[in-house]
Amino acid sequence: MLKKYVLLIAALALATLILVGPAWPGTVPVSIIPDGTRWLAHVDMEKFTATKLYEFLDKDGRLEIKNRDITRMLKIDLFKDISGLTIFGIDSGEKGAVIAVTGKFDKKRLLTLISLDDDHREIPYGGQTIYSMGAGEFGAFVNDGLIVFAKNQEGIERVLDTAAGKTKNFASSKLNAAFKNIPSNAFVGGIAEDIAGLGKDIKESKFVENAKMMFFLAQEKQDNLQVRLHVTADSPENAKNMAEIAQGLIAMFKLSRGDERSAVASSLLQGLRVNLDGPTIRLELDLPSKDVANLMSHGRGLDGLFD
């Protein structure tokens, strides 16, 4: 149950900023991330709540409405109490993903909610407790202000072992070094060393079948939202092919006359550019934060993302 609710928190925030990149506060919890981690994404809420985008959405009341139920049930303020959200992959595929949520939690209340779930189990592990809420739902408190979740028990165990210093963390890895290159004012950032190697389903995509490193960020400059996605292919020729695929998909969305969500996507993509730099494809989106907030706040097909 704990995982379901905290994942709901994450999902609401991700939906709030879908297509532009969400943001959560706090730094990456390096000490709990195992060495060998293959990809990582992190959002910084303090930076997000300082943006004009957040200000416009907050004034509209959309964020308050979606935060209200979470606050009432878990006694957590979505935009003040959650201090960090980091998602990382210790193995390929969805089951290799781990979510770390940092913040101010009412641990007693959360544990009470867990105990109300008839399917919950408490599994002792190295002086800690792993909570299972059914098949594919595992979580643990690393400490009172840090909760981790995974779809398998092994993932939680690897994180707890790393946190306890039993295994090496990723602090000295190439992935962490590359992640540090993300600008300090970005409110969301992520990196993957080898996209095509992350899983069979991903590799089947024509866009990423020859892709290697991926880098993305979202930041605000002079009241404009800037989103950057850079993908490096295994050769300049394959990069050219990937750029053509991206441009074709963008053109299709821009011409879409389908449902309202397609229309919103088309509006957002008007400011998207695709540039080719050797083996690297650069997708860059620049839009006034006010325009993005208007698209998100006044229906225009995004309502379903908040329900």
C-alpha positions, -999 to +999 in steps of 0.1 A: +000+000+000+028+024+008+043+020-026+009+025-043+004+058-026+040+072-030+040+061-066+007+080-070+025+111-057+052+106-083+027+099-110+007+131-102+038+152-104+050+135-136+015+140-151+016+177-140+047+183-161+042+157-188+058+166-221+080+192-204+098+173-177+089+173-140+109+184-110+115+173-075+137+188-048+169+176-032+201+161-044+207+126-058+211+101-029+244+088-042+251+067-011+223+043-019+227+039-056+246+007-065+277+008-087+268-005-121+236+015-123+227+019-160+205+050-161+193+077-138+167+105-137+163+131-110+141+161-104+146+190-081+115+205-066+130+236-050+142+247-085+108+238-100+088+257-074+110+288-081+100+288-118+074+309-135+059+276-148+051+265-112+039+300-104+014+300-132+001+265-124-001+273-087-022+305-094-045+285-116-052+262-087-046+230-107-017+219-084-037+225-052-066+204-064-044+175-072-023+179-040-054+180-018-063+143-017-026+133-011-023+158+018-055+146+034-047+109+032-009+108+038-004+142+055+022+150+028+022+183+009+032+173-026+053+204-033+067+211+002+073+178+019+087+157-009+123+168-012+136+145-039+126+119-065+153+098-081+146+069-104+175+046-115+180+013-133+202-013-117+192-039-144+176-038-178+139-037-181+111-023-159+118-047-130+153-032-127+140+002-118+142+016-083+125+047-070+139+067-042+117+094-026+133+118-001+112+141+021+094+147+054+071+117+060+047+108+088+063+074+091+039+062+118+009+070+096+025+053+066+033+022+086-003+021+098-015+023+062+008-006+053-006-027+082-041-023+069-032-041+037-042-077+041-015-088+016+014-070+033+044-088+046+073-076+067+107-091+058+137-085+081+169-077+062+202-066+077+186-047+106+161-031+083+126-042+072+114-047+037+077-043+032+059-063+005+024-053-006+018-081-030+035-094-061+059-069-076+055-043-048+084-039-024+096-009-003+117+000+026+126+030+048+164+036+044+159+062+071+129+083+083+133+107+054+142+083+025+119+056+011+128+032-018+106+011-039+112-017-065+093-044-083+114-071-068+130-078-034+165-081-048+164-045-059+156-033-024+182-056-009+209-042-033+200-006-023+200-014+014+234-031+011+247-001-007+233+023+019+250+002+046+283+003+029+284-034+022+287-028-016+302+000-036+280+030-047+281+047-081+298+079-068+330+072-089+312+058-120+312+072-155+274+076-152+277+098-122+305+119-137+283+124-168+253+133-147+273+160-130+276+178-164+239+187-162+236+224-156+231+233-120+199+254-127+181+225-144+152+213-124+151+179-141+179+158-156+187+123-166+212+101-184+216+066-198+249+051-210+234+026-235+197+031-244+195+001-268+209-021-241+182-013-215+158-039-226+142-058-255+112-036-258+132-005-260+156-019-285+127-028-308+121+010-313+135+021-347+145+054-331+167+039-304+179+006-319+213+021-327+213+046-299+240+047-272+241+075-246+211+097-239+210+129-219+180+151-211+172+181-190+145+208-184+152+243-171+137+277-172+156+308-185+141+343-187+105+329-182+110+304-210+109+266-205+138+249-222+139+211-227+169+193-242+172+157-253+205+146-268+209+111-281+242+097-294+241+070-320+267+044-328+276+062-361+269+095-379+249+076-406+226+060-380+223+094-363+210+109-395+184+081-399+173+087-363+169+124-369+148+117-400+125+094-379+122+121-352+114+148-378+088+125-394+071+119-360+071+155-352+055+164-385+028+138-380+019+153-346+019+188-360-006+178-387-027+157-363-064+164-363-073+137-339-083+140-302-075+169-279-043+154-266-029+152-301-038+188-305-019+197-273+011+177-283+010+195-317+009+229-299+039+220-277+059+206-306+057+238-325+088+250-307+107+218-311+139+217-332+159+187-344+196+193-350+223+169-361+258+171-348+279+142-361+267+111-342+245+132-319+208+141-324+197+172-304+160+178-298+155+212-283+122+227-272+118+264-262+084+278-252+072+306-229+064+291-195+031+309-195+021+293-227+030+258-214+010+265-182-020+277-202-020+245-222-018+224-190-043+244-170-072+251-194-081+217-206-068+215-242-066+178-239-045+174-208-073+170-183-071+132-186-035+132-175-045+145-141-073+120-134 
